[in-house]
């Protein structure tokens, strides 16, 4: 169906009216001239005056008619413009309402709907050859673990498997000190993410499996690695400052040179672990197990070893001054030349231990079991709560320095 523009129609109508008025004006002129030409008895001067008056009257009438028509079309045009503006406003309002309805009806995708795609993409990138891509994938998995609690533990196990796969223990260098070797960025990132996870989301009785991994020189400050399994791992020169390793399994691990300042190793198991030169100052080692562990030269000042088991452990030259060794078990251990000044050995079990050359000045030995203990060259001066019957069960000689209130037992002579 053919349509016309309204402004075009209005313009054509106005033109027709003007033409019509012009025709009427010309017709009126012709009629007036014919009329006055045929009138008798009038002079030419009178005819001219009458014609002029007639023309003036006709001009006034036509001019007035033109003004009326112009006003009419102007008002119509203004009305149409206002109606057009009103229609535009109404159309905009309807569009805005439609947008609001669309926004209300639009359903934002939930994290649960987005997670599978993000998860698959992150897993794919985790195997990428570029380290920066793997780095980004690890952080993507961390965000997913936060957004989706049901995927939390799966992601932690994936990261642990990633570390086991990409940082296995190198048997060739297992016993060497790796002071300068830096842990790869992606491995450090993965263990950092594991260490700062929300452990409240961990399933009951589930443990992180990091056995036989090489994490030497890692920074695990304040990391939460409670109950983690590190059996056979290489953890040399790792910074465990204020880390949580409670109930962790560190059996047969190499911890040489590591720092455990104020770390929590409560109930941790470390049988046959190598802790040479480790710093355990102010660490919590209560009820930790150190069967056959090597703590030679270790620093345990102010450490808490309440009820710890150190049977047959090597603590030669270790520094345990001011340590809490209440009810600690040192049976069969080697404490030669160790420093236990000011330590609390109340109710400690030292039967069969080697305390040759040990420093025990001002230590509390109340009810400590010294049966068959080697006290040669040991310095017990100033010891508190040490009784004669205790040292009578031990071995010593003139090189043993006793408190002033005790005499050398007869069998020592």
C-alpha angles and dihedrals in degrees: 000000000000117000131196132210112251094222089053092053092047092050093051092049092053091049092052091052092050091050089048092052091048091052091049090049093051091045090050091051092050092048093049094049091048092047096050093043090059096046112103127210098036124113121231090251091055092046090053092050093049092047091050091051091047091050091047091051092047091047091052091049094047092044091051090048090050091051091050092049092046092050090048095053092042091055090046091050092048090048091050091048091050090048089049091050090047090050090051092051091047091049091050091049091050090049091050090050090049090051091051091050090047091050091049093048093045111100116213110227111251122233088248089060093048099041099078092057093044091046094052092047093049092049090050092050092047088072094048118127093229113085093212090057091050088047091055091045092056092054090046089055090049091055091048090051089055094045096044115041092186089062095044099096094038089057092048090052091048091052091047090051089048089056093046091050098045102032109039122162111272104222091200093064100024095114097039125098109250102196099150100035110108122213112244113260096239092051091047090049093049094050090044091055090048090048095054097042121126098261091193086076092056113112117248114269093009118128134193110250111217098145120150092011127141109229097152115157092013121151107230099160110165090353117161105227098148113162091002118152114234099161110161093000125148106234100160117156093000119156106231095165109161090348121153111236097151112155090001118151108234097161115158091357125150107233097158112156095001123145120232099169108168089346122154113237096154110159091357117152117227108162113165091359120151108235099160111159095355120156111231097160112159089355121151107238098156112156091355116152120232103167109170090348120156110234096159110159092358118156113228101159112160089359121150111234096161107166092350118159115227100159113164090356122148111237097157109159092359119152114228101155114157090002121148105241096162109159090349115158114230097159111156092358127138113239096160112159091355120151113234098157111156093001124144110240096163110154089355118157111231100155111151092001123142109237096162110154092359120154111229101158112152090359119144109241098169110156091347112158108238097167111153090351117157108236100167110145089359118147111221097160113142093013113159125231094001113150132198094244090059095056091041087068091053134071121248145132142197090304090065112096112214131187114274093252093060130072127210109271117249096243090055088065 
